[in-house]
Amino acid sequence: MSKLASALFLTTAMISASPTYASGDVIRIGVLNDQTGLYAEFGGLGSVEAAKLAVEEFGGRVLGKKIEIVAADHQNKTDIGLSTARKWFDADNVDMITDLTNSAIAIGVQNLAKERGKITIAVGPGTTRLTNEDCSPTGFHWMWDTYSQAAGTARAVLENGGKKWFILAADYAFGHQMAADLSRAVQDHGGIVTGNVRHPLGTSDFSSFLLQAQASKAEIVGLANAGADTINSIKQAAEFNLAGSGQKLVGLVVVISDIRALGLSSSKGLLVTTAYYWDRDESSREFASKYQARTGKKPGMIQAGVYSGVLHYLKSMQVAGTEDGKAVAAQMHKLPVQDAVSKNALVRQDGRVIRNMYLVEVKSPSESTGDWDYYRIVRTIPGDQTAIPLSESKCALLKQ
């Protein structure tokens, strides 16, 4: 762990263990995610810093009250995540919780928040249930979900000629849903799924799974996994020379820190769908520079989403003129999402943020012009292709 990460972790632990807060004079925002495990680089302590940057950009105060960031590591354990959220809401007067990497924890926390009239802004989790079966009037899903990564990616790749797919999925709820969404999207747009295989969460040996992918003769190998599993599967795919045999890897949940860990030699040619790339335009570069000055890294999609979500929450509270969760949530639905990360994004009735996303290809070492210059944008995916159509939604809010 780096010196910065160690310092941040110590600060986080101290904040999380602090005594009950007094109410009324402070707006508290909680960042709850995995900070030491499989998804530590996915959002982790970087999301805490991104939230702080949003608060500082806003001016540190709203409605005359100081804004504070609190943070905790849920360790990917549902009981820890829910007990932390319950304490934050009931004893520590936390007004909003964000990031929430881990779908099971995110659903549970969103339901707790709904009961208490508090707000959640999910950035890290992928499950579409957050804005579908378990939608909430005070719950928001900010950057991506399994539908955007499956349907949006599949459509964009198919339009570029990749018709035959093999799916390598993590063997738990997230991987199952992602694989199902991807299979449907590929078939709906004229492609063929030649086979699929599930691997255990956190496995270190992908050889048998990759041999099956290679034997399938599929043009595209879709990776329905995330974090360290994605990194390891891509590394070993390079060792098996899948690209040399004419197959192209598509990472369904990849953030820029994954590419950093892999190196361009191992990840070159990888196709990825992302809602944010730091080198997209001047405003995204400006935010990335501020973030890098704090962390030594460029922000990935999750950290950028936490920054965007916190900033929108504070803007909406200012316009609403109250910290009441239901009133702020109503205003969040009304305001367009406009910041260094989000360009004219809109919050739909079910809480899903509708934004353009980008199909990017990882550059080769010879194409990269410098540090963190990793992506070439291949195609812009329109926002209306990145979320479940409302006509297919099971969200009860749509009936009100």
C-alpha positions as CSV (number, residue, x, y, z in Angstrom):
1,M,0.0,0.0,0.0
2,S,1.4,3.5,-0.9
3,K,2.1,6.2,1.7
4,L,-0.9,8.1,0.4
5,A,-3.2,5.1,0.6
6,S,-1.9,4.3,4.1
7,A,-2.5,7.8,5.2
8,L,-6.0,7.9,3.7
9,F,-6.8,4.5,5.2
10,L,-5.8,5.7,8.7
11,T,-7.9,8.8,8.3
12,T,-10.9,6.8,7.1
13,A,-10.6,4.4,10.0
14,M,-10.5,7.3,12.4
15,I,-13.5,8.9,10.8
16,S,-15.5,5.7,10.8
17,A,-14.7,5.0,14.5
18,S,-15.6,8.5,15.7
19,P,-18.3,9.1,18.3
20,T,-21.9,10.1,17.5
21,Y,-22.1,13.4,15.7
22,A,-24.2,16.4,16.8
23,S,-27.0,17.2,14.3
24,G,-28.1,20.3,12.5
25,D,-25.0,22.2,11.8
26,V,-23.2,20.0,9.3
27,I,-24.1,18.2,6.0
28,R,-22.4,14.8,6.1
29,I,-21.7,12.7,3.0
30,G,-20.6,9.1,3.4
31,V,-18.4,7.2,1.0
32,L,-18.9,3.5,1.6
33,N,-17.0,1.0,-0.6
34,D,-14.2,-1.6,-0.8
35,Q,-10.9,0.0,0.2
36,T,-8.6,-2.9,0.8
37,G,-10.0,-5.9,-1.2
38,L,-10.7,-7.0,-4.8
39,Y,-12.1,-3.6,-5.8
40,A,-9.8,-1.3,-3.9
41,E,-8.5,0.4,-7.1
42,F,-11.9,0.3,-8.7
43,G,-13.3,3.1,-6.5
44,G,-11.7,2.7,-3.0
45,L,-9.8,5.5,-1.4
46,G,-9.7,7.4,-4.7
47,S,-13.5,7.8,-4.4
48,V,-13.0,9.5,-1.0
49,E,-10.6,12.0,-2.5
50,A,-13.0,12.6,-5.5
51,A,-15.8,13.4,-3.0
52,K,-13.6,15.8,-1.2
53,L,-12.7,17.5,-4.5
54,A,-16.4,18.0,-5.2
55,V,-17.0,19.6,-1.8
56,E,-14.0,21.9,-2.2
57,E,-15.1,22.9,-5.7
58,F,-18.6,23.7,-4.3
59,G,-17.0,25.9,-1.6
60,G,-17.1,23.7,1.4
61,R,-20.5,24.9,2.6
62,V,-24.2,24.6,1.6
63,L,-27.2,26.4,3.1
64,G,-24.8,28.0,5.5
65,K,-23.6,24.6,6.8
66,K,-20.2,23.0,6.7
67,I,-19.9,19.9,4.4
68,E,-18.0,16.9,5.8
69,I,-17.0,13.6,4.1
70,V,-17.0,10.4,6.2
71,A,-15.8,7.1,4.8
72,A,-15.6,3.4,5.6
73,D,-14.4,0.1,4.1
74,H,-17.3,-2.4,3.9
75,Q,-14.8,-5.1,3.0
76,N,-17.3,-6.5,0.5
77,K,-19.3,-7.9,3.4
78,T,-23.0,-7.2,3.4
79,D,-23.3,-7.2,7.2
80,I,-20.5,-4.7,7.6
81,G,-21.9,-2.5,4.8
82,L,-25.5,-2.4,6.2
83,S,-24.4,-2.0,9.8
84,T,-22.2,0.9,8.8
85,A,-25.0,2.6,6.8
86,R,-27.5,2.1,9.6
87,K,-25.2,3.7,12.2
88,W,-24.4,6.6,9.8
89,F,-28.1,7.3,9.2
90,D,-29.4,6.7,12.7
91,A,-26.6,7.9,14.9
92,D,-24.2,10.0,12.9
93,N,-26.7,12.1,10.9
94,V,-25.2,11.2,7.5
95,D,-27.4,12.7,4.8
96,M,-26.2,10.8,1.7
97,I,-24.1,7.7,1.0
98,T,-22.3,7.2,-2.3
99,D,-20.1,4.8,-4.3
100,L,-21.4,1.6,-2.7
101,T,-19.3,-0.8,-4.8
102,N,-20.9,-4.3,-4.4
103,S,-24.4,-4.8,-5.7
104,A,-25.8,-6.6,-2.6
105,I,-24.6,-3.9,-0.3
106,A,-25.9,-1.2,-2.6
107,I,-29.4,-2.7,-2.7
108,G,-29.6,-3.0,1.1
109,V,-28.3,0.5,1.7
110,Q,-30.6,2.0,-0.8
111,N,-33.6,0.3,0.9
112,L,-32.4,1.6,4.3
113,A,-32.1,5.1,2.9
114,K,-35.6,4.9,1.3
115,E,-37.1,4.1,4.7
116,R,-35.3,7.0,6.3
117,G,-35.8,9.6,3.5
118,K,-32.1,9.7,2.8
119,I,-30.3,9.7,-0.5
120,T,-27.9,7.2,-2.1
121,I,-25.9,7.7,-5.2
122,A,-24.6,4.3,-6.4
123,V,-21.5,4.6,-8.6
124,G,-19.6,1.4,-8.2
125,P,-22.2,-1.4,-8.3
126,G,-23.5,-2.8,-11.5
127,T,-26.9,-4.3,-10.8
128,T,-29.8,-2.9,-12.7
129,R,-32.1,-3.7,-9.8
130,L,-31.2,-0.4,-8.2
131,T,-33.3,1.4,-10.8
132,N,-35.5,-1.5,-11.8
133,E,-37.2,-3.9,-9.2
134,D,-35.6,-2.1,-6.2
135,C,-35.9,1.5,-7.5
136,S,-36.2,4.3,-4.9
137,P,-37.4,7.9,-5.1
138,T,-34.2,8.9,-3.2
139,G,-31.9,6.4,-5.0
140,F,-29.7,7.2,-8.0
141,H,-27.5,5.0,-10.3
142,W,-24.9,7.4,-11.6
143,M,-22.4,6.0,-14.2
144,W,-22.9,2.5,-15.5
145,D,-24.8,-0.8,-14.9
146,T,-24.7,-4.3,-16.4
147,Y,-27.1,-3.2,-19.1
148,S,-24.9,-0.3,-20.3
149,Q,-21.8,-2.4,-20.3
150,A,-23.5,-5.4,-22.0
151,A,-26.0,-3.8,-24.4
152,G,-24.1,-0.7,-25.2
153,T,-20.8,-2.5,-25.7
154,A,-22.3,-5.4,-27.7
155,R,-24.1,-3.0,-30.1
156,A,-21.0,-0.9,-30.6
157,V,-18.7,-3.9,-31.2
158,L,-21.3,-5.6,-33.5
159,E,-21.5,-2.4,-35.6
160,N,-17.7,-2.7,-35.9
161,G,-18.0,-6.2,-37.2
162,G,-17.6,-8.5,-34.2
163,K,-20.4,-11.1,-34.7
164,K,-19.3,-14.3,-32.9
165,W,-18.8,-14.1,-29.1
166,F,-17.6,-16.3,-26.3
167,I,-18.4,-15.1,-22.7
168,L,-16.1,-15.6,-19.7
169,A,-18.1,-14.7,-16.6
170,A,-17.4,-14.5,-12.8
171,D,-19.5,-17.1,-11.0
172,Y,-21.6,-14.9,-8.8
173,A,-24.7,-12.7,-9.2
174,F,-23.0,-9.8,-10.9
175,G,-21.2,-12.0,-13.4
176,H,-24.4,-14.1,-14.1
177,Q,-26.4,-10.9,-14.8
178,M,-23.7,-9.4,-16.9
179,A,-23.4,-12.6,-19.0
180,A,-27.2,-12.9,-19.4
181,D,-27.5,-9.2,-20.5
182,L,-24.6,-9.6,-22.9
183,S,-26.0,-12.8,-24.5
184,R,-29.3,-11.1,-25.0
185,A,-27.7,-8.0,-26.5
186,V,-25.5,-9.9,-28.9
187,Q,-28.4,-12.1,-30.2
188,D,-30.8,-9.1,-30.4
189,H,-28.4,-7.3,-32.7
190,G,-27.6,-10.2,-35.0
191,G,-24.6,-11.8,-33.3
192,I,-24.0,-15.3,-32.1
193,V,-22.8,-16.5,-28.7
194,T,-20.8,-19.7,-29.4
195,G,-20.3,-20.5,-25.7
196,N,-19.8,-19.3,-22.2
197,V,-18.0,-20.4,-19.0
198,R,-18.0,-19.3,-15.4
199,H,-14.9,-18.9,-13.2
200,P,-14.7,-18.7,-9.4
201,L,-14.5,-15.2,-7.9
202,G,-10.8,-14.4,-7.2
203,T,-9.3,-17.3,-9.1
204,S,-5.6,-17.0,-10.1
205,D,-5.7,-19.6,-12.9
206,F,-7.7,-18.8,-16.0
207,S,-5.9,-21.3,-18.3
208,S,-8.8,-23.8,-18.7
209,F,-11.3,-21.1,-19.3
210,L,-9.2,-19.3,-21.9
211,L,-8.4,-22.6,-23.7
212,Q,-12.2,-23.0,-24.1
213,A,-12.5,-19.5,-25.4
214,Q,-9.7,-20.1,-27.9
215,A,-11.2,-23.4,-29.1
216,S,-14.5,-21.7,-29.7
217,K,-13.1,-19.7,-32.6
218,A,-15.2,-16.8,-31.6
219,E,-14.1,-13.4,-32.9
220,I,-14.8,-11.7,-29.5
221,V,-14.2,-12.9,-26.0
222,G,-16.3,-10.9,-23.6
223,L,-15.0,-10.7,-20.0
224,A,-18.0,-10.4,-17.6
225,N,-15.9,-9.8,-14.5
226,A,-14.2,-6.9,-12.7
227,G,-11.3,-5.8,-10.6
228,A,-8.4,-8.3,-10.1
229,D,-10.3,-11.0,-12.0
230,T,-10.3,-8.8,-15.1
231,I,-6.7,-8.0,-14.7
232,N,-5.7,-11.6,-14.3
233,S,-7.8,-12.9,-17.2
234,I,-6.4,-10.3,-19.5
235,K,-2.8,-11.0,-18.5
236,Q,-3.2,-14.7,-19.1
237,A,-5.1,-14.1,-22.4
238,A,-1.9,-12.3,-23.5
239,E,0.2,-15.2,-22.5
240,F,-2.1,-17.5,-24.5
241,N,-1.8,-15.1,-27.4
242,L,-5.5,-14.9,-28.0
243,A,-5.0,-11.7,-30.0
244,G,-2.4,-13.4,-32.2
245,S,-5.0,-16.1,-33.1
246,G,-7.4,-13.4,-34.3
247,Q,-9.6,-13.0,-31.2
248,K,-10.4,-9.7,-29.6
249,L,-10.9,-9.2,-25.9
250,V,-13.8,-7.0,-24.7
251,G,-13.6,-5.9,-21.1
252,L,-17.1,-5.2,-19.8
253,V,-16.0,-3.6,-16.5
254,V,-12.6,-2.1,-16.9
255,V,-11.3,1.1,-15.3
256,I,-8.1,2.9,-16.1
257,S,-6.2,1.6,-13.1
258,D,-6.7,-1.9,-14.5
259,I,-4.9,-0.8,-17.7
260,R,-2.2,0.7,-15.5
261,A,-1.7,-2.5,-13.7
262,L,-1.7,-4.6,-16.9
263,G,0.6,-2.4,-19.0
264,L,-0.1,-1.6,-22.6
265,S,1.9,-4.6,-23.9
266,S,-0.6,-6.9,-22.3
267,S,-3.8,-4.9,-22.8
268,K,-3.2,-3.4,-26.2
269,G,-6.3,-3.8,-28.5
270,L,-8.6,-4.4,-25.6
271,L,-12.1,-2.9,-26.2
272,V,-13.7,-1.2,-23.2
273,T,-16.9,0.8,-22.6
274,T,-16.5,3.7,-20.2
275,A,-18.6,6.7,-19.1
276,Y,-15.5,8.8,-18.5
277,Y,-12.0,9.2,-20.0
278,W,-9.7,11.8,-18.5
279,D,-8.4,12.9,-21.9
280,R,-11.8,13.4,-23.5
281,D,-11.9,17.2,-23.5
282,E,-10.5,20.3,-21.6
283,S,-12.8,20.0,-18.6
284,S,-12.2,16.3,-18.1
285,R,-8.5,17.0,-18.2
286,E,-8.7,19.8,-15.7
287,F,-10.6,17.6,-13.2
288,A,-8.1,14.7,-13.8
289,S,-5.2,17.1,-13.1
290,K,-6.6,18.1,-9.7
291,Y,-7.3,14.5,-8.8
292,Q,-3.8,13.4,-9.9
293,A,-2.2,16.2,-7.8
294,R,-4.0,14.6,-4.7
295,T,-3.5,10.9,-5.5
296,G,-0.7,10.6,-8.0
297,K,-3.1,8.9,-10.4
298,K,-5.6,9.7,-13.1
299,P,-9.3,9.1,-12.0
300,G,-11.2,6.2,-13.4
301,M,-14.9,6.1,-14.2
302,I,-15.9,5.3,-10.6
303,Q,-13.9,8.1,-8.9
304,A,-15.1,10.5,-11.6
305,G,-18.7,9.4,-10.9
306,V,-18.4,10.0,-7.2
307,Y,-17.2,13.5,-7.9
308,S,-20.0,14.2,-10.3
309,G,-22.7,12.7,-8.0
310,V,-21.6,14.6,-4.9
311,L,-21.5,17.9,-6.9
312,H,-24.9,17.4,-8.3
313,Y,-26.3,16.5,-4.9
314,L,-24.9,19.8,-3.4
315,K,-26.2,21.9,-6.3
316,S,-29.6,20.4,-5.9
317,M,-29.7,21.0,-2.2
318,Q,-28.7,24.6,-2.8
319,V,-31.6,25.0,-5.3
320,A,-34.1,23.1,-3.1
321,G,-33.2,25.4,-0.1
322,T,-33.4,22.4,2.3
323,E,-31.4,19.3,3.3
324,D,-34.6,17.2,3.4
325,G,-33.7,14.1,1.4
326,K,-37.0,13.8,-0.5
327,A,-37.0,17.4,-1.5
328,V,-33.3,17.3,-2.6
329,A,-33.9,14.1,-4.5
330,A,-36.8,15.7,-6.4
331,Q,-34.5,18.6,-7.4
332,M,-31.8,16.1,-8.5
333,H,-34.3,14.7,-11.0
334,K,-35.1,18.2,-12.3
335,L,-31.6,19.6,-12.8
336,P,-29.4,18.5,-15.7
337,V,-26.2,16.9,-14.7
338,Q,-23.5,19.3,-15.9
339,D,-19.9,19.2,-14.7
340,A,-16.3,18.2,-15.8
341,V,-17.4,14.6,-15.9
342,S,-21.0,14.7,-17.2
343,K,-22.1,16.7,-20.2
344,N,-25.9,17.4,-20.3
345,A,-26.7,14.1,-18.6
346,L,-30.3,13.7,-17.3
347,V,-31.7,11.8,-14.3
348,R,-34.6,9.6,-15.4
349,Q,-37.7,8.9,-13.3
350,D,-36.2,5.6,-12.1
351,G,-33.1,7.3,-10.8
352,R,-30.8,6.1,-13.7
353,V,-28.6,8.9,-15.1
354,I,-28.7,8.9,-18.9
355,R,-25.4,9.9,-20.4
356,N,-23.3,9.2,-23.5
357,M,-20.7,6.5,-23.1
358,Y,-17.6,5.6,-25.1
359,L,-16.3,2.5,-26.7
360,V,-12.5,2.8,-26.4
361,E,-9.6,0.7,-27.6
362,V,-6.4,0.4,-25.5
363,K,-3.4,1.8,-27.4
364,S,-0.3,-0.1,-28.1
365,P,2.9,1.1,-26.5
366,S,4.0,2.7,-29.7
367,E,0.8,4.7,-30.1
368,S,0.8,6.1,-26.5
369,T,2.3,9.6,-26.3
370,G,2.9,9.6,-22.6
371,D,1.9,8.5,-19.1
372,W,-1.8,7.6,-18.8
373,D,-2.4,8.1,-22.5
374,Y,-4.1,4.7,-22.8
375,Y,-7.3,5.0,-24.8
376,R,-8.4,5.8,-28.3
377,I,-12.1,6.6,-28.5
378,V,-13.6,4.3,-31.2
379,R,-17.3,5.2,-31.0
380,T,-19.6,7.4,-28.9
381,I,-22.6,5.3,-27.6
382,P,-25.7,7.5,-27.3
383,G,-27.3,7.7,-23.8
384,D,-30.5,6.1,-25.0
385,Q,-28.6,2.9,-25.8
386,T,-27.0,2.7,-22.3
387,A,-30.0,2.0,-20.0
388,I,-32.9,-0.4,-19.9
389,P,-35.8,1.1,-21.9
390,L,-38.5,2.4,-19.6
391,S,-41.0,0.2,-21.5
392,E,-39.1,-2.9,-20.1
393,S,-38.7,-1.5,-16.6
394,K,-40.3,-3.0,-13.4
395,C,-39.7,0.2,-11.4
396,A,-42.8,1.0,-9.4
397,L,-42.1,4.7,-9.5
398,L,-43.1,4.7,-13.2
399,K,-46.7,3.8,-12.3
400,Q,-47.1,6.8,-9.9
